[in-house]
Amino acid sequence: MIEILIGLNVTDEKIYQDYRNAMSPYLEKIGGGFRYDFLVAKTLKSQVTHDINRVFTIYFPSIEAKNAFFNNPQYKNIREKYFNTSVSHIVSIAEYQIEP
């Protein structure tokens, strides 16, 4: 299993939630999901200059499943419609394998 730790600067919580609602069925269909999800009130140390107000982990059963998910045209349409209008910055903090 592969997991990614992501930091975001979400600028519109409602549209971002619409994104999560729209993309989650596709993620779950391939055996993926979210393990942790945090709203961040204050960042004490960061290697990026923009704010981070949301941190989460997203997992996939394999690297191939992760790549297929992010390259799926349906996912790309959802991302374009919701994610790109509700998030100003994204940083991939870590990617690692975990035991199921």
Number of C-alpha atoms within 10 A of each C-alpha: 16 19 22 18 18 18 21 20 18 22 14 14 11 12 18 19 14 15 21 16 12 16 20 14 13 16 21 13 10 15 14 22 18 15 11 11 13 11 12 14 9 9 9 5 6 10 7 10 6 13 17 22 16 16 19 16 18 18 25 23 17 16 14 10 18 20 11 13 20 13 11 11 11 14 19 14 12 17 19 13 14 20 21 15 15 21 16 15 15 17 15 11 14 11 14 10 14 11 5 6
